[in-house]
């Protein structure tokens, strides 16, 4: 670990310890009315978990080089889940106990400034104690949310049925079923095939004419996909399966000391796409023909406002201009607003955002941290005659779960409309 990284990690640990201490102060205040035995038991449980988690974080940081060498994403992601499971409730406790202390301080100042206002009658339940108890109760919400997200939330797919209407669509393609999947991040599963198996069964149950995968097959390394090649090969599509690369597929986030090894990793990943039966499109287009009519399918390499800009849209589009309807696969939705709008491409399919893997539905509208970063972060968007669909992602990365933002398999039905 470099000196700078050691300093940053030490500061991070110090902050965690302070949060732990203050959160426990709030828990202790909330439990003031309980017996000494109960409080001692809870103190033992609280600090056993906190010290154990802090020790695990230290051990993980010291062994990070070995983890990188083993390419063990599943361990790190599991640790992230456990950390959030116990850290987020403490944040809630800190907020409410902070209000506790603030109100207590203001009350003390008021009583000192106006001593005549004190009537000495006392209160059955001190206001500060009430807030601490409320914080303790509400801290269950993030705990339950994270627990659900890492157990059931990441496994419960949403099969989204989305009509795509256009007067430019040739009549032969009316009713065509296009299944879009995105952001599998196969390195996040270890060797557990069950989640991907479930997704593949749902894809095949949709009886797609086309299957389009819009990038991020792996987290960093082509080897992550090896256990899943046969399973991905079992995906069926009458008119074929096509794919593109996402920002993670280039392995730019891994540490490579050998440029040739990095290039070989990308070559191997391209071979994985082929072995799984996908035609990987690298700044190119293909023609899909049905009953004598044609549409264009375009696939561009990753291009994002904040991420890698490898894609060459001009090269991708060249030669497709005469086709009456064109579908573009572009991993990052910022590409649509930056370069695709104005090109006449009818439908762009993207992923990348994962919907932040977190959402809250209020009044029929879903809110997500993703919307603070991306203008187009999930779902269907239109501007003029051009359309964009942003898939919420099949898998996960970082946090190994999904809360209020289920993994998505999108079934797009193309519909010809009158002008």
C-alpha positions as CSV (number, residue, x, y, z in Angstrom):
1,X,0.0,0.0,0.0
2,X,1.4,3.4,-1.0
3,X,1.9,6.1,1.8
4,X,-0.9,8.2,0.3
5,X,-3.3,5.2,0.2
6,X,-2.3,4.4,3.8
7,X,-3.1,7.9,5.0
8,X,-6.4,8.0,3.1
9,X,-7.4,4.6,4.6
10,X,-6.4,5.7,8.1
11,X,-8.6,8.8,7.8
12,X,-11.5,6.6,6.5
13,X,-11.1,4.2,9.5
14,X,-11.0,7.2,11.9
15,X,-14.2,8.5,10.5
16,X,-15.8,5.0,10.8
17,X,-14.8,4.8,14.5
18,X,-16.2,8.2,15.2
19,X,-19.5,7.2,13.5
20,X,-19.5,4.0,15.6
21,X,-19.0,5.9,18.8
22,X,-21.6,8.5,18.2
23,X,-24.2,6.0,16.8
24,X,-23.7,3.9,20.0
25,X,-24.3,7.0,22.1
26,X,-27.6,7.3,20.3
27,X,-28.5,3.7,20.7
28,X,-27.6,3.9,24.4
29,X,-29.9,6.9,24.8
30,X,-32.7,5.2,23.0
31,X,-32.4,2.2,25.3
32,X,-32.2,4.2,28.5
33,X,-35.5,2.8,29.8
34,X,-34.4,-0.8,29.4
35,X,-32.7,-3.0,32.0
36,X,-28.9,-2.9,32.5
37,X,-28.8,-6.6,31.3
38,X,-30.4,-5.8,28.0
39,X,-28.1,-2.8,27.4
40,X,-25.0,-4.8,28.2
41,X,-26.1,-7.6,25.8
42,X,-26.7,-5.1,23.0
43,X,-23.5,-3.3,23.7
44,X,-21.6,-6.6,23.3
45,X,-23.4,-7.4,20.1
46,X,-22.9,-3.9,18.7
47,X,-19.2,-3.6,19.4
48,X,-18.5,-7.3,18.4
49,X,-19.9,-6.6,15.0
50,X,-18.3,-3.1,14.6
51,X,-14.8,-4.3,15.7
52,X,-15.1,-7.4,13.6
53,X,-16.0,-5.4,10.5
54,X,-13.3,-2.8,11.1
55,X,-10.7,-5.6,11.5
56,X,-12.0,-7.3,8.3
57,X,-11.6,-4.0,6.4
58,X,-8.0,-3.6,7.7
59,X,-7.2,-7.2,6.7
60,X,-8.7,-6.8,3.3
61,X,-6.7,-3.6,2.6
62,X,-3.5,-5.3,3.7
63,X,-4.2,-8.2,1.4
64,X,-5.5,-6.2,-1.5
65,X,-2.6,-7.2,-3.8
66,X,-3.4,-10.8,-3.3
67,X,-7.1,-10.2,-4.0
68,X,-6.2,-8.4,-7.2
69,X,-4.0,-11.3,-8.2
70,X,-6.8,-13.7,-7.6
71,X,-9.3,-11.4,-9.4
72,X,-11.7,-12.1,-6.6
73,X,-14.6,-9.6,-7.1
74,X,-17.2,-11.7,-5.3
75,X,-15.3,-11.4,-1.9
76,X,-14.9,-7.6,-2.2
77,X,-18.5,-7.1,-3.2
78,X,-19.7,-9.3,-0.4
79,X,-17.7,-7.3,2.1
80,X,-19.3,-4.1,0.6
81,X,-22.7,-5.6,1.2
82,X,-21.9,-6.5,4.8
83,X,-20.4,-3.0,5.4
84,X,-23.5,-1.3,4.0
85,X,-25.8,-3.6,6.0
86,X,-24.4,-2.3,9.3
87,X,-23.1,1.1,8.3
88,X,-26.3,2.7,6.8
89,X,-28.4,2.1,10.0
90,X,-25.6,3.8,12.0
91,X,-25.8,6.8,9.7
92,X,-29.6,7.0,10.4
93,X,-28.8,6.8,14.1
94,X,-26.2,9.5,13.9
95,X,-28.6,11.9,12.1
96,X,-31.4,11.4,14.6
97,X,-29.2,11.5,17.7
98,X,-27.5,14.6,16.2
99,X,-30.9,16.2,16.2
100,X,-31.2,14.9,19.8
101,X,-28.1,16.7,20.9
102,X,-28.9,19.8,18.9
103,X,-32.4,20.2,20.4
104,X,-31.1,19.4,23.8
105,X,-28.4,22.1,23.4
106,X,-31.0,24.7,22.2
107,X,-33.3,23.8,25.1
108,X,-30.4,24.3,27.5
109,X,-29.5,27.6,26.0
110,X,-33.2,28.7,26.2
111,X,-33.6,27.7,29.8
112,X,-30.4,29.6,30.7
113,X,-31.5,32.7,28.8
114,X,-35.0,32.6,30.3
115,X,-34.9,30.9,33.7
116,X,-38.3,32.1,34.6
117,X,-39.9,30.0,31.8
118,X,-38.9,26.7,33.6
119,X,-41.9,25.3,35.5
120,X,-40.2,22.3,36.9
121,X,-43.0,20.0,35.9
122,X,-40.7,17.7,33.9
123,X,-41.7,15.6,30.9
124,X,-42.8,11.9,30.7
125,X,-40.6,11.4,27.7
126,X,-37.7,13.7,27.0
127,X,-37.7,15.0,23.4
128,X,-34.1,14.0,22.8
129,X,-34.8,10.5,24.0
130,X,-37.8,10.3,21.7
131,X,-35.7,11.2,18.6
132,X,-33.1,8.6,19.5
133,X,-35.8,6.0,19.8
134,X,-37.2,7.1,16.4
135,X,-33.8,6.9,14.9
136,X,-33.3,3.3,16.2
137,X,-36.7,2.3,14.8
138,X,-36.0,3.9,11.4
139,X,-32.5,2.4,11.2
140,X,-34.2,-1.0,10.5
141,X,-35.3,0.4,7.1
142,X,-31.9,0.5,5.4
143,X,-30.9,-2.7,7.1
144,X,-33.9,-4.5,5.7
145,X,-33.4,-2.8,2.3
146,X,-29.8,-3.9,1.9
147,X,-30.7,-7.4,3.2
148,X,-33.5,-7.7,0.6
149,X,-31.3,-6.3,-2.2
150,X,-28.5,-8.9,-1.7
151,X,-30.8,-11.8,-1.3
152,X,-33.9,-11.5,-3.4
153,X,-33.6,-8.1,-5.1
154,X,-30.8,-9.0,-7.4
155,X,-32.5,-12.3,-8.4
156,X,-36.0,-11.0,-9.2
157,X,-36.0,-9.9,-12.8
158,X,-38.3,-7.4,-14.3
159,X,-39.3,-8.4,-17.8
160,X,-40.2,-5.0,-19.3
161,X,-42.6,-5.0,-22.2
162,X,-41.9,-1.9,-24.3
163,X,-43.6,-0.9,-27.6
164,X,-41.4,1.0,-30.1
165,X,-43.6,2.8,-32.6
166,X,-42.4,4.4,-35.8
167,X,-43.9,5.2,-39.2
168,X,-40.5,4.4,-40.8
169,X,-40.5,0.8,-39.8
170,X,-41.0,-1.6,-42.8
171,X,-44.3,-3.5,-42.6
172,X,-42.4,-6.9,-42.6
173,X,-41.0,-6.0,-39.2
174,X,-44.2,-5.0,-37.5
175,X,-44.5,-7.1,-34.3
176,X,-40.8,-8.0,-34.3
177,X,-39.7,-8.9,-30.8
178,X,-36.3,-7.6,-29.8
179,X,-34.9,-8.6,-26.4
180,X,-32.3,-6.2,-25.0
181,X,-30.0,-7.3,-22.2
182,X,-27.1,-5.3,-20.8
183,X,-24.4,-5.1,-18.1
184,X,-24.2,-8.7,-17.1
185,X,-20.9,-8.2,-15.1
186,X,-20.3,-12.0,-15.0
187,X,-17.3,-11.6,-12.7
188,X,-19.7,-10.5,-9.9
189,X,-21.2,-14.0,-9.6
190,X,-18.1,-16.2,-8.9
191,X,-19.1,-19.6,-10.2
192,X,-22.8,-19.3,-9.2
193,X,-24.7,-20.0,-12.5
194,X,-28.2,-19.9,-11.0
195,X,-29.0,-16.2,-11.4
196,X,-27.8,-16.2,-15.0
197,X,-29.7,-19.4,-15.7
198,X,-32.9,-17.8,-14.4
199,X,-32.3,-14.8,-16.7
200,X,-31.6,-17.0,-19.7
201,X,-34.8,-18.9,-19.2
202,X,-36.8,-15.7,-19.1
203,X,-35.1,-14.5,-22.3
204,X,-36.0,-17.7,-24.1
205,X,-39.5,-17.6,-22.7
206,X,-40.0,-14.2,-24.5
207,X,-39.4,-16.0,-27.8
208,X,-37.2,-13.2,-29.2
209,X,-36.6,-12.6,-32.9
210,X,-33.4,-10.7,-32.1
211,X,-31.3,-10.6,-28.9
212,X,-29.1,-7.5,-28.4
213,X,-26.6,-7.3,-25.7
214,X,-25.4,-3.7,-25.0
215,X,-22.1,-4.2,-23.2
216,X,-20.3,-4.9,-20.0
217,X,-20.2,-8.7,-20.2
218,X,-17.4,-8.8,-17.5
219,X,-16.0,-6.6,-14.8
220,X,-12.4,-6.6,-16.1
221,X,-11.2,-10.0,-17.3
222,X,-12.3,-12.3,-20.1
223,X,-11.8,-15.3,-17.8
224,X,-14.8,-14.2,-15.7
225,X,-17.1,-15.2,-18.5
226,X,-15.7,-18.7,-19.0
227,X,-18.2,-20.5,-16.6
228,X,-21.1,-18.9,-18.4
229,X,-20.2,-19.4,-22.1
230,X,-22.4,-22.6,-22.6
231,X,-25.3,-21.0,-20.8
232,X,-25.2,-17.8,-22.9
233,X,-24.9,-20.0,-26.0
234,X,-28.3,-21.5,-25.1
235,X,-30.1,-18.1,-25.6
236,X,-32.2,-18.5,-28.8
237,X,-33.2,-15.8,-31.3
238,X,-34.7,-16.5,-34.7
239,X,-32.8,-13.7,-36.5
240,X,-29.6,-13.8,-34.5
241,X,-27.8,-12.5,-31.4
242,X,-25.6,-9.3,-31.5
243,X,-23.5,-7.6,-29.0
244,X,-21.2,-4.6,-28.3
245,X,-18.5,-3.8,-25.7
246,X,-19.1,-1.6,-22.6
247,X,-16.6,0.4,-20.7
248,X,-15.6,-2.4,-18.3
249,X,-15.0,-4.9,-21.2
250,X,-11.8,-3.1,-22.2
251,X,-10.2,-3.9,-18.8
252,X,-9.1,-0.3,-18.4
253,X,-9.8,-0.4,-14.6
254,X,-7.5,-3.4,-13.9
255,X,-3.8,-3.0,-13.3
256,X,-1.8,-4.2,-16.3
257,X,2.0,-4.1,-16.3
258,X,2.1,-5.7,-19.8
259,X,0.3,-4.1,-22.7
260,X,0.4,-7.3,-24.7
261,X,-1.4,-9.2,-21.9
262,X,-4.1,-6.5,-21.8
263,X,-4.6,-6.8,-25.6
264,X,-4.7,-10.6,-25.3
265,X,-7.5,-10.3,-22.7
266,X,-9.6,-8.2,-25.1
267,X,-9.0,-10.6,-27.9
268,X,-10.1,-13.5,-25.6
269,X,-13.2,-11.6,-24.7
270,X,-14.1,-11.1,-28.3
271,X,-13.7,-14.9,-28.8
272,X,-16.1,-15.5,-25.8
273,X,-18.8,-13.4,-27.6
274,X,-18.4,-15.6,-30.7
275,X,-18.4,-18.9,-28.7
276,X,-21.6,-17.8,-27.0
277,X,-23.2,-17.2,-30.4
278,X,-23.1,-13.4,-30.4
279,X,-21.9,-11.4,-33.3
280,X,-19.8,-8.7,-31.7
281,X,-20.1,-5.4,-33.5
282,X,-17.2,-3.0,-33.4
283,X,-18.1,0.3,-35.1
284,X,-20.0,-1.5,-37.9
285,X,-23.5,-2.2,-39.1
286,X,-25.4,-5.2,-40.4
287,X,-28.6,-5.6,-42.4
288,X,-31.5,-7.6,-41.1
289,X,-33.8,-8.9,-43.9
290,X,-37.3,-10.2,-43.5
291,X,-39.8,-10.9,-46.3
292,X,-37.8,-8.9,-48.8
293,X,-37.5,-5.8,-46.6
294,X,-34.6,-4.6,-44.5
295,X,-33.6,-2.6,-41.4
296,X,-30.2,-1.7,-40.2
297,X,-28.5,-2.8,-37.0
298,X,-25.5,-0.8,-35.8
299,X,-23.0,-1.4,-33.1
300,X,-20.6,1.2,-31.8
301,X,-17.7,0.8,-29.3
302,X,-18.0,2.5,-26.0
303,X,-18.4,6.2,-26.1
304,X,-19.3,8.2,-23.0
305,X,-19.1,11.7,-21.8
306,X,-17.2,10.7,-18.7
307,X,-15.9,7.4,-19.8
308,X,-13.8,5.9,-22.7
309,X,-14.5,7.3,-26.1
310,X,-13.4,4.5,-28.3
311,X,-16.4,4.5,-30.6
312,X,-16.4,5.9,-34.1
313,X,-20.0,6.7,-34.9
314,X,-19.3,8.1,-38.4
315,X,-17.7,4.8,-39.3
316,X,-20.5,2.8,-37.8
317,X,-23.2,4.7,-39.7
318,X,-21.4,4.9,-43.0
319,X,-23.2,2.8,-45.6
320,X,-26.4,2.5,-43.6
321,X,-28.0,5.8,-44.5
322,X,-30.4,4.4,-47.1
323,X,-32.0,1.8,-44.8
324,X,-35.5,2.9,-43.7
325,X,-35.1,2.1,-40.0
326,X,-31.9,1.8,-38.0
327,X,-31.2,0.4,-34.5
328,X,-28.0,1.5,-32.8
329,X,-26.4,-0.3,-29.9
330,X,-24.3,2.1,-27.8
331,X,-23.5,1.2,-24.2
332,X,-23.4,4.7,-22.6
333,X,-26.6,6.8,-22.9
334,X,-24.7,10.0,-22.9
335,X,-23.6,9.1,-26.4
336,X,-27.2,9.7,-27.6
337,X,-27.4,13.3,-26.5
338,X,-23.8,14.1,-27.5
339,X,-23.5,12.5,-31.0
340,X,-26.5,10.4,-32.0
341,X,-29.2,13.0,-32.0
342,X,-29.5,14.6,-35.4
343,X,-28.2,11.5,-37.2
344,X,-31.6,10.1,-38.1
345,X,-31.0,6.9,-36.2
346,X,-34.4,5.7,-35.2
347,X,-33.7,3.7,-32.0
348,X,-30.7,3.7,-29.7
349,X,-30.3,1.0,-27.1
350,X,-28.0,1.6,-24.1
351,X,-27.3,0.4,-20.6
352,X,-24.4,1.4,-18.3
353,X,-26.3,3.2,-15.5
354,X,-27.7,0.1,-13.7
355,X,-30.3,2.6,-12.5
356,X,-27.7,3.0,-9.7
357,X,-29.1,-0.4,-8.5
358,X,-31.2,1.6,-6.1
359,X,-34.6,3.2,-6.5
360,X,-37.6,4.4,-4.5
361,X,-41.1,4.5,-6.0
362,X,-43.3,7.3,-4.9
363,X,-46.7,8.1,-6.5
364,X,-46.0,5.9,-9.5
365,X,-42.6,7.5,-10.2
366,X,-39.3,5.9,-9.5
367,X,-36.5,8.0,-8.1
368,X,-32.8,7.0,-8.2
369,X,-29.4,8.5,-7.5
370,X,-28.7,7.7,-11.2
371,X,-30.8,10.7,-12.2
372,X,-28.4,13.1,-10.4
373,X,-25.6,11.9,-12.8
374,X,-27.5,11.1,-16.0
375,X,-30.2,12.9,-17.9
376,X,-31.3,9.7,-19.5
377,X,-30.8,7.0,-16.9
378,X,-33.5,4.3,-17.3
379,X,-36.4,3.6,-19.6
380,X,-37.8,5.1,-22.8
381,X,-37.0,8.5,-24.1
382,X,-38.0,10.3,-27.3
383,X,-36.8,13.5,-29.1
384,X,-38.4,14.2,-32.4
385,X,-38.4,11.0,-34.3
386,X,-35.5,9.5,-32.5
387,X,-35.9,7.2,-29.6
388,X,-33.6,5.9,-26.8
389,X,-34.1,3.0,-24.4
390,X,-31.8,2.6,-21.4
391,X,-31.8,-0.9,-19.9
392,X,-31.4,-1.0,-16.1
393,X,-28.9,-3.9,-16.3
394,X,-28.9,-7.6,-15.9
395,X,-26.2,-7.9,-13.2
396,X,-24.5,-5.8,-10.6
397,X,-21.1,-4.4,-9.6
398,X,-19.7,-2.9,-6.4
399,X,-22.8,-3.4,-4.3
400,X,-23.9,-7.1,-4.9
401,X,-27.6,-6.3,-4.8
402,X,-30.5,-4.3,-6.1
403,X,-33.0,-2.3,-4.0
404,X,-36.1,-1.0,-5.7
405,X,-34.3,-1.3,-9.1
406,X,-34.6,-4.9,-10.2
407,X,-32.5,-6.4,-12.9
408,X,-34.1,-6.0,-16.3
409,X,-34.8,-8.0,-19.4
410,X,-36.4,-5.7,-22.0
411,X,-38.7,-7.0,-24.6
412,X,-39.1,-4.3,-27.3
413,X,-41.9,-4.9,-29.8
414,X,-41.4,-2.9,-33.0
415,X,-44.7,-1.5,-34.3
416,X,-45.3,0.3,-37.6
417,X,-47.6,3.3,-37.3
418,X,-49.1,5.7,-39.7
419,X,-47.3,8.9,-40.2
